[in-house]
Every structure is written in structure tokens, then in C-alpha cells.
Amino acid sequence: MDKPLSKNWDSKALCNVAGALAEQSRLQPDLIAVRYPDERPFRGGKYRSCSYYQLDHLSNSYARGLQAYGIGP
């Protein structure tokens, strides 16, 4: 089961989804963060899952790709 973020978390570092995801990835990398349909959604199909570590890695890869195209803050 997921653990909530520590009461001692740094509010500035975790004020967005990326910061909170990185922290969850550090604290519990192997727990499931997202479960999504593999084939036909809502028709009894199979589901896949993504751990916090995998989701953090994927989101960082997408962010770097967007930055390569000049998209960013």
C-alpha cells in the first residue's frame, strides 16, 4: 500500500506533480503508481501497470524530449 508523503517534506520541492512523483519514486520505487488498460478498455481486457520508478523515468524522458524541441518553462 502507498505511504503518504512524510510530514517533513519540503513544500517548495514538492509543490508540483513532478516533485511529488520523484519523491514517491525515491521512497517506494517498486509500488504500482498507475494501472491502465492494455487492449480494449472496459471490456474485460487485461491491464498493465507502471511503478513509481518507471513513471518517474518515463516522465523525465518526455520532459527532456520536449526541452529538445524548445518546449518548456
N, C-alpha and C positions, 0 to 999 in steps of 0.2 A: 504494500500500500504506500502511496505517496506520502512523504513527510512534508508538512508545510515549511516554508522558509523560516529560518531561525529568527527569533525575536531580535537578535542583534545584527540583522542585515543592514547593509549600508544603503540608505534610501536613495542616495544620488546614483550609485552604481546600478541599482535595480529598478530605476524609475520607468523602464520600458520593457517590452517583451523580450528583446534580445538579451538584456542584462539578467533578467529573471531566468531565462532559458539556460544561459551559460552557468548560472549558479546551480540550478537543478541538475544540469549535466555533471557538474563537479561533485555534487552531493550524492546523487543516485543515478549514475550513468546507465545502468542496465535496466531500470524500470521502464515500463511502457509509457510513452508520452502521448502517442496518437495511435488510434486503430481506425483503419479505413477499408472500404470495400475493394476487393481485388479484381472482381469482374463485374457482375451485374448487381448494382446496389439495390437493396431492399427486396431481393428475390431469393433470399436464402443462400446467396453466394458466400464464398469464402472471404475472410478478412485477413488483412496483413497488419502488421504493427511496426512501429518505429520507436526505438528507445530515446531517452533524453539525449544520450551521446550522439546517436545517429541524426536526430533532428537538429541539434546544435551544429553538427558538422555540415549538414545539408544547407542550413540557413546561412552559415558563414560562406559556403561556396557560392550560393546565389548572390550574396552581398558583394563578394569580390567580382563576380561576373558583371553585375550591374555597375560597379565602380569602373570597370574596364571600359564600359560604354559611356562613361561620364555621368552616370546617374547616381545621385547621392545627395547628402545634406549640404 
